[in-house]
Amino acid sequence: MPFTPFRLGDLELPNRLVMAPMTRSRAYVDGIPSSLTALYYAQRASAGLIVTEGVQPSPAGKGYMDTPGLHTDEQVAGWREVTDAVHAAGGRIFAQIMHAGRIGHPDNTGALPVAPSAVRPAAQIFTPAGMQDVLTPVELSTAEIEATVGDFAAAAVRAIDAGFDGVELHGANGYLIHQFLSQNANLRDDRFGGSVDGRIRFAVETARAVADAIGASRVGIRLSPATGVQDLREDDADVVYPALVSALSELDLAYLHLVAGGPGELSDRIRALWPNTLIVNDPSLGDPAARAAHWLGRGADLVALGASFLANPDLPLRLRLGAPLNEPDFTTAFGGDHRGYTDYPTLALHPVHPA
């Protein structure tokens, strides 16, 4: 079943394996992806769908070192080289738009991070000086929140201009959209906080603005309910996420990308509420073939794989043949050159001979 085709909006996917978004921190000049980035993604074009590393929609959205953006013409031109290379190799690619919110540091960005509320997380971040504590963020004003919604929409338009097939909104893993959903990161008492409807408003308004800008069939969103990442607390996830998914379902988005790890019954409720394509990423299941079989059998339409794609550019072929997998070198995951980025071998270089 992982190798059957699937229709996603206007795209015909040759298989149901999605390359999950993974930060690689190699946009060394002004957040512009390089020719090496184009090669990296083109090598993995046999994925049913590629979702890029997180791409900041504005300078304020940057959190980590050397991450790429989608807010300047030069960045668009860099991404055009990437999308051209992926399409020439027969692939399909979405840009993940990610605002890091309070997960940032002035040594990486030149400014304090921003967030729904001025609440410092118990977290650290890598900087040019090494690991440092995340600082107390600046609380966004209501007007600044509305402007940030506009930044997401503008970045989505730039993504289409750059040749992407669509965009994924990063509402997971403790970043800005996720922070608005949380009880301890969002202490606001205006229309973007307080009640459940208030806390889901930023996510819904952002998704609506992006869908209006480029078409709902080209928009997905990633969520990670109750996973406890980046010092977020979500004791009422069983109320917040059904409300959020119900509101998002009215927008007719292309897909929901669910990071499993919270309560299993919540994942099942989300599947029941979500009418469109569901992608599941479950890092707790190590073997990629078992992970795909488990979640496709449980109601997912597509399965996202991260480190397996990082280390195996030809992952669909390897899984189809039952061939051995390369092991990822995590010491080269963030930053560096081609090593651990574009030099993982494929079966064409190391053929598997039948017994």
C-alpha positions as CSV (number, residue, x, y, z in Angstrom):
1,M,0.0,0.0,0.0
2,P,2.8,2.6,0.6
3,F,3.7,2.2,-3.1
4,T,0.2,2.9,-4.5
5,P,-0.4,6.3,-6.1
6,F,-2.4,9.0,-4.4
7,R,-4.2,12.1,-5.6
8,L,-3.4,15.2,-3.6
9,G,-5.2,18.2,-5.0
10,D,-3.9,18.6,-8.5
11,L,-0.9,16.4,-7.8
12,E,-0.6,12.8,-8.6
13,L,1.8,11.2,-6.1
14,P,3.5,8.0,-7.2
15,N,3.6,6.6,-3.7
16,R,2.4,7.4,-0.2
17,L,5.7,8.3,1.4
18,V,6.3,11.9,2.3
19,M,9.8,13.4,3.0
20,A,9.2,15.1,6.3
21,P,10.5,18.6,7.0
22,M,14.0,18.7,8.6
23,T,16.1,21.7,9.5
24,R,19.5,21.5,7.8
25,S,20.9,25.0,8.5
26,R,22.9,25.5,5.3
27,A,21.5,28.8,4.0
28,Y,24.7,30.7,4.8
29,V,24.1,33.9,2.8
30,D,21.1,36.0,3.7
31,G,18.8,33.0,4.1
32,I,19.2,32.0,0.4
33,P,19.2,28.3,-0.4
34,S,22.2,27.2,-2.4
35,S,22.9,24.9,-5.4
36,L,23.8,22.2,-2.9
37,T,20.3,22.5,-1.4
38,A,18.8,22.1,-4.9
39,L,20.9,18.9,-5.3
40,Y,19.8,17.6,-1.8
41,Y,16.1,17.9,-2.6
42,A,16.4,16.7,-6.2
43,Q,18.2,13.5,-5.0
44,R,15.0,12.7,-3.0
45,A,12.5,13.5,-5.7
46,S,11.2,9.9,-5.7
47,A,9.3,10.7,-2.5
48,G,5.5,11.0,-3.1
49,L,5.9,14.5,-1.7
50,I,8.8,16.5,-0.3
51,V,8.1,19.0,2.4
52,T,11.1,21.3,2.9
53,E,12.8,22.4,6.1
54,G,11.1,25.2,7.9
55,V,11.3,28.5,6.0
56,Q,10.8,31.8,7.8
57,P,8.2,34.2,6.4
58,S,9.9,37.2,7.8
59,P,13.2,38.2,9.6
60,A,11.2,38.1,12.9
61,G,10.2,34.5,12.2
62,K,13.8,33.2,12.2
63,G,14.9,31.2,15.2
64,Y,17.9,29.0,14.3
65,M,21.2,29.7,12.6
66,D,21.5,29.7,8.8
67,T,17.8,28.8,8.0
68,P,16.3,29.8,4.7
69,G,13.6,32.4,4.2
70,L,10.9,33.4,1.8
71,H,10.7,37.1,2.2
72,T,13.2,38.5,-0.3
73,D,13.5,38.3,-4.1
74,E,16.9,36.7,-3.7
75,Q,15.5,34.0,-1.6
76,V,12.7,33.3,-4.1
77,A,15.4,33.0,-6.8
78,G,17.3,30.5,-4.7
79,W,14.2,28.4,-4.1
80,R,13.4,28.6,-7.9
81,E,16.7,26.7,-8.5
82,V,15.5,24.1,-5.9
83,T,12.0,23.6,-7.3
84,D,13.3,23.5,-10.9
85,A,15.7,20.7,-9.9
86,V,13.1,18.7,-8.1
87,H,10.6,19.0,-10.9
88,A,13.2,18.1,-13.5
89,A,13.8,14.9,-11.5
90,G,10.1,14.1,-11.5
91,G,9.3,15.2,-8.0
92,R,6.7,17.3,-6.1
93,I,7.6,19.8,-3.4
94,F,5.9,22.0,-0.7
95,A,7.6,24.7,1.3
96,Q,7.1,24.5,5.0
97,I,6.5,28.1,6.3
98,M,7.7,28.3,9.9
99,H,7.7,31.2,12.3
100,A,9.8,30.1,15.3
101,G,8.1,32.6,17.7
102,R,9.8,32.5,21.1
103,I,12.3,29.8,20.1
104,G,15.1,32.1,19.1
105,H,18.1,34.2,20.3
106,P,19.5,37.6,19.4
107,D,22.8,36.0,18.5
108,N,21.0,34.2,15.7
109,T,18.7,37.0,14.5
110,G,19.9,40.4,15.9
111,A,16.7,40.8,17.9
112,L,14.7,39.3,20.7
113,P,12.2,36.7,19.7
114,V,8.5,37.4,19.6
115,A,5.6,35.4,21.0
116,P,2.0,35.4,22.0
117,S,3.0,36.4,25.6
118,A,6.3,37.3,27.3
119,V,6.8,33.9,28.8
120,R,10.4,32.5,28.7
121,P,10.5,28.8,27.9
122,A,12.8,26.3,29.7
123,A,14.7,25.6,26.5
124,Q,18.1,26.2,24.9
125,I,19.1,27.0,21.4
126,F,22.3,26.6,19.4
127,T,24.0,30.0,18.5
128,P,27.4,31.0,17.2
129,A,28.6,30.9,20.8
130,G,27.2,27.4,21.4
131,M,24.1,26.4,23.3
132,Q,22.4,29.3,25.2
133,D,19.2,29.7,27.1
134,V,16.3,31.1,25.2
135,L,15.4,34.6,26.5
136,T,12.1,36.1,27.5
137,P,10.3,37.0,24.2
138,V,8.6,40.2,23.3
139,E,4.8,39.9,23.4
140,L,3.2,40.7,20.0
141,S,0.6,43.4,19.9
142,T,-2.7,42.6,18.3
143,A,-1.7,44.7,15.3
144,E,1.6,42.8,15.1
145,I,-0.3,39.5,15.2
146,E,-2.4,40.6,12.3
147,A,0.7,41.7,10.4
148,T,2.3,38.3,11.0
149,V,-0.8,36.6,9.5
150,G,0.0,38.8,6.4
151,D,3.6,37.7,6.5
152,F,2.5,34.0,6.2
153,A,0.3,34.8,3.3
154,A,3.0,36.9,1.5
155,A,5.5,34.1,2.0
156,A,3.0,31.6,0.5
157,V,2.7,33.8,-2.6
158,R,6.4,34.0,-2.9
159,A,6.6,30.2,-2.6
160,I,4.3,29.8,-5.6
161,D,6.4,32.4,-7.4
162,A,9.4,30.3,-6.6
163,G,7.8,27.2,-8.2
164,F,6.6,25.3,-5.2
165,D,3.6,23.1,-5.6
166,G,2.2,24.3,-2.3
167,V,3.0,25.2,1.3
168,E,2.7,23.6,4.7
169,L,2.1,25.8,7.7
170,H,4.2,24.7,10.7
171,G,1.7,24.6,13.5
172,A,3.7,22.0,15.5
173,N,6.8,21.3,17.6
174,G,6.5,24.4,19.8
175,Y,6.8,27.2,17.3
176,L,4.6,30.3,16.9
177,I,1.3,28.8,15.8
178,H,1.7,26.0,18.4
179,Q,2.5,28.6,21.0
180,F,-0.8,30.3,20.5
181,L,-2.6,27.0,21.1
182,S,-0.8,26.4,24.4
183,Q,-2.0,27.2,28.0
184,N,1.3,28.3,29.3
185,A,2.8,30.2,26.3
186,N,-0.4,32.1,25.5
187,L,-1.6,34.2,28.4
188,R,-3.4,36.8,26.3
189,D,-6.8,38.2,27.2
190,D,-7.6,39.7,23.8
191,R,-9.3,37.8,20.9
192,F,-6.1,35.8,20.3
193,G,-6.1,34.2,23.8
194,G,-8.1,33.1,26.8
195,S,-10.9,30.8,25.5
196,V,-10.3,27.9,23.2
197,D,-11.8,29.9,20.4
198,G,-9.3,32.6,21.1
199,R,-6.3,30.4,21.3
200,I,-7.1,28.6,18.0
201,R,-7.8,31.9,16.2
202,F,-4.2,32.7,15.0
203,A,-3.9,29.2,13.4
204,V,-7.3,29.5,11.7
205,E,-6.8,33.0,10.5
206,T,-3.4,32.3,9.2
207,A,-4.6,29.2,7.3
208,R,-7.5,31.2,5.9
209,A,-5.3,34.0,4.8
210,V,-2.8,31.6,3.1
211,A,-5.7,29.7,1.4
212,D,-7.2,32.9,0.2
213,A,-3.8,33.9,-1.2
214,I,-2.8,30.8,-3.1
215,G,-5.8,28.4,-3.1
216,A,-6.8,26.0,-0.3
217,S,-5.8,23.0,-2.5
218,R,-2.2,24.1,-2.2
219,V,-2.1,24.5,1.6
220,G,-1.4,22.0,4.3
221,I,-0.9,22.4,8.1
222,R,1.3,20.5,10.5
223,L,0.1,19.9,14.1
224,S,1.6,18.0,17.1
225,P,-1.0,17.8,19.8
226,A,0.0,17.3,23.4
227,T,3.6,16.3,22.7
228,G,5.1,18.6,25.4
229,V,7.8,20.0,23.1
230,Q,9.6,23.3,23.7
231,D,8.2,23.6,27.2
232,L,4.5,23.9,26.1
233,R,1.7,22.6,28.2
234,E,-1.6,21.5,26.7
235,D,-3.6,19.9,29.4
236,D,-6.8,20.6,27.4
237,A,-5.6,19.3,24.1
238,D,-8.6,17.0,24.0
239,V,-10.8,20.2,23.7
240,V,-8.4,22.5,21.8
241,Y,-7.5,20.2,18.9
242,P,-11.0,18.9,18.0
243,A,-12.1,22.6,17.9
244,L,-9.1,23.6,15.8
245,V,-9.4,20.7,13.3
246,S,-13.2,21.3,13.0
247,A,-12.5,25.0,12.2
248,L,-9.7,24.1,9.7
249,S,-11.9,21.5,8.0
250,E,-14.2,24.3,6.9
251,L,-11.3,25.8,4.8
252,D,-11.0,22.6,2.7
253,L,-7.2,22.6,2.9
254,A,-5.1,20.0,1.0
255,Y,-4.0,18.1,4.1
256,L,-3.4,17.9,7.8
257,H,0.1,16.6,8.8
258,L,-0.2,15.1,12.2
259,V,2.9,14.4,14.4
260,A,1.9,11.5,16.6
261,G,3.1,11.3,20.1
262,G,0.2,12.6,22.1
263,P,-2.8,10.5,23.4
264,G,-3.7,7.8,20.8
265,E,-7.4,8.4,21.2
266,L,-6.9,12.1,20.2
267,S,-5.2,11.0,17.0
268,D,-8.2,8.8,16.2
269,R,-10.6,11.7,17.0
270,I,-8.7,14.0,14.7
271,R,-8.8,11.4,11.9
272,A,-12.6,11.2,12.3
273,L,-13.0,15.0,12.2
274,W,-10.6,15.7,9.3
275,P,-12.3,15.2,5.9
276,N,-9.3,15.6,3.7
277,T,-5.9,14.0,3.3
278,L,-4.2,13.0,6.5
279,I,-0.4,12.7,6.7
280,V,1.1,11.1,9.9
281,N,4.6,11.3,11.1
282,D,5.3,9.0,14.1
283,P,9.0,9.2,15.3
284,S,8.2,6.6,18.0
285,L,8.1,3.8,15.4
286,G,11.7,3.4,14.3
287,D,11.4,1.0,11.3
288,P,10.1,3.1,8.3
289,A,8.4,0.1,6.6
290,A,6.6,-0.8,9.9
291,R,5.7,2.8,10.5
292,A,4.1,3.1,7.0
293,A,2.2,-0.1,7.4
294,H,0.9,0.8,10.9
295,W,-0.4,4.2,10.0
296,L,-1.8,3.5,6.6
297,G,-3.7,0.6,8.2
298,R,-4.9,3.0,10.9
299,G,-6.5,5.5,8.6
300,A,-3.6,7.8,7.4
301,D,-3.5,8.5,3.7
302,L,0.2,9.3,3.6
303,V,3.1,8.7,6.0
304,A,5.9,11.1,6.6
305,L,9.5,9.9,7.2
306,G,12.4,12.1,8.3
307,A,15.8,10.6,9.1
308,S,15.2,7.7,6.8
309,F,14.9,10.1,3.8
310,L,17.8,12.2,5.1
311,A,20.1,9.1,4.9
312,N,18.5,7.4,1.9
313,P,17.8,9.5,-1.1
314,D,16.2,6.5,-2.9
315,L,14.1,5.5,0.2
316,P,11.0,4.4,-1.8
317,L,13.1,2.0,-3.9
318,R,14.9,0.6,-0.9
319,L,11.7,-0.1,0.9
320,R,10.0,-1.6,-2.1
321,L,13.0,-4.0,-2.6
322,G,13.5,-4.6,1.1
323,A,17.1,-3.4,0.7
324,P,19.3,-2.3,3.6
325,L,19.1,1.3,4.7
326,N,21.9,3.8,5.2
327,E,22.1,5.0,8.8
328,P,21.9,8.8,9.3
329,D,25.0,10.7,10.6
330,F,23.4,13.1,13.0
331,T,26.7,14.9,13.6
332,T,26.2,16.4,10.1
333,A,22.5,17.1,10.4
334,F,22.8,20.9,11.1
335,G,25.2,23.0,9.1
336,G,28.3,21.9,7.3
337,D,29.0,21.2,3.7
338,H,28.0,18.3,1.4
339,R,29.0,15.7,3.9
340,G,26.0,14.1,5.5
341,Y,23.9,16.2,3.0
342,T,24.3,15.1,-0.6
343,D,26.8,12.3,-0.3
344,Y,24.6,9.4,1.0
345,P,24.9,6.5,-1.4
346,T,22.0,5.2,-3.5
347,L,21.4,1.6,-4.7
348,A,22.7,2.7,-8.1
349,L,26.1,3.1,-6.5
350,H,25.7,0.0,-4.2
351,P,23.4,-2.3,-6.1
352,V,21.5,-5.1,-4.3
353,H,21.9,-8.5,-6.0
354,P,19.1,-11.0,-5.7
355,A,19.9,-14.2,-3.9
